[in-house]
Amino acid sequence: MSPKVAEKVAFHVLRAMAAFIVLVLIIVLWDLFSKGFPALTWEFITENPRKGMTEGGIFPAIVGTFYLVLATILFALPIGVMTAVYLVEYARESWATRIIRLAVVNLAGVPSVVFGLFGLGFFVLFLDFGVSILSGSLTLALMILPVIITTSEEALRAVPNGYREASLALGATKLQTILFIVLPNAMPGILTGSILGVARAAGETAPILLTAAAFFLPRLPDSVFDQVMALPYHLYVIATQVPNADPKIPYGTAAVLMILVLGLNLAAVLLRSYFRRMRRV
Amino acid sequence: MSPNGENTAITNEIIMCKESLSKSASKKRRIWDITEKMTEGLLFLSAFIGVVTIILIFLFLFKEAIPLMADPAANTLTSKNWYPISNPPVFGLLPLIAGSIIVTFGAIVISVPLGVGAAIYLAMVASPVVRETLKPAIEVLAGIPSVVVGFFGLAVLAPLIKDIFNLPTGLTALTGAITLALMALPTITSISEDAISSVPRRYMEASLSLGATRWQAIKTVIVPAALSGITAAIMLGIGRAIGETMTVLMVTGNAGIIPDTFLVPVRTMTATIAAEMGEVARGSDHYYALFVVGAVLFLMTFVINLVADIVSRRMKEVE
């Protein structure tokens, strides 16, 4: 085989591999959405599950996921951004920063079920928060911390140094410079990271399995110490433990979860590319 | 009043004004200075939360894992069976570790060639338009929640595998491996693509000017140059696959035996924790045994991520 022919063959094989991945993606999305969309009625979204979850809607699970995600971002965003600010604006390369970075990298690689186990041992039992929104969202917050730290760091580094120097030269203190110049300019990137973190928190099951999720709870929680139903856990329960459920229910739940998570991901990607283009202009 | 006196009065007033202004300015300045110091401390503390978390995870996993070591049941940890509720209970870790390894291995065999191939295509062959469309599409795959992938595996893939191989159940190691491959693919593809794209252009130009075809250049120059990045991508893919919980919990059938083929049900470490932790009594041997499983899992992923980090750091140094 001449090198030219070999090249043609190789490129076709590579193209086929990429096409195969996209094909699989399309099959998965098509199966989930084509069977999920017909289930998405107003009643499905606004009603409680009925008859041992074999009928009815998923309203408490939607609300539960909303509460969990909201609390998670309230914990994770300030800590994540503050860590990033420290690493980018204050820290000199030292053993301390090296340890912090190593911890962030390793935290990103800890399996979600290990976070769940830790959340159970630390928040639920040791701190006695019980199986609750509080325990679950703290666990999720620790899990998404690396996402927020890394994207915020990237966003802070992308702010031109000239901005900082100009601000300092005008007599602003370092903190003033960070608060009024650096952070506003890094906001789009920080926002992107937060949305990605929220999407991840909304879709995870294993961390809340042991720390927050209720099998069936047909009322809304009234404090952070309450258990909640959540979309991903609800999907797991219906798909594996409720064999006689109408197949519309798991497909509908999967569709709602996918719309939520992929919608957030898409928003983050669009936001990022929009602001990148803005900056280039 | 003489015009001169009026002037002095005005000058005095101006001086007083200036003084009070600079006084308030310096007071403000001092407040900012104090805030400055406090902020730096506060920021450092919050940056250390990550470190504290890793240490706490480590401590809590091992604190809860150790009580079992003092128990006679600990002798069963190396047994070939995981029978946590038999009497006496047997907590053999081997089938769980074997289960995790076989599905992860299967996932890697499927996803590495596909992922690296697609990465080479995206970085070196595809037109910019195709690249800019496919990269986000593959990132979408990464965004699908694991429980949804598990549900797809349960509803679509498992019946298919049951029919194709004529098995009593479609919930097998193979089903787990395929769904995990689906989840590891985006990681492997996108990190490999970054590694290949970051090989300097002049490598390609030099090869082409020596008469190589683009494919020869890719095969013998570009991919070897990006190898440490690709290795890091594969390690991260392995880390993701071995730590994945919901997908394998839903599609691998959860049988606590050491598998001899891909077509039997297996039980992974992650699925065992997720499935059994909700039902055990706190302080029982079973409870501590699950923390032992968690500790082993944590150590395995820790080592995998460390290797990935070292490899990718070496890549950056080469650049």
Interface residues (C-beta under 8 A of the other chain):
Chain A: P3 K4 A6 E7 A10 F11 V13 L14 R15 M17 A18 F20 I21 V22 V24 L25 V28 L29 D31 L32 P78 I79 M82 T83 V85 Y86 L87 Y90 A91 A96 I99 I100 L102 A103 V104 V105 N106 L107 A108 G109 V110 P111 S112 V113 V114 F115 G116 L117 F118 L120 G121 F122 L125 F126 L142 L145 P146 I149 T173 K174 L175 Q176 A199 A202 G203 E204 T205 A206 L209 L210 P232 Y233 L235 Y236 A239 T240 P247 P250 Y251 A254 L257 M258 V261 L262 N265 L266 V269
Chain B: R29 W32 D33 T35 E36 T39 E40 L42 L43 F44 S46 A47 F48 I49 G50 V51 T53 I54 L56 I57 F60 L61 K63 E64 P113 L114 G115 G117 A118 I120 Y121 L122 V125 A126 L134 P136 A137 I138 E139 V140 L141 G143 I144 P145 S146 V147 V148 V149 G150 F151 F152 L154 A155 V156 L182 L185 T189 A212 T213 R214 W215 Q216 I218 K219 L236 G239 I242 G243 E244 T245 M246 L249 M250 T270 I273 A274 M277 G278 R282 L290 F291 G294 L297 F298 T301 F302 I304 N305 L306 A308 D309
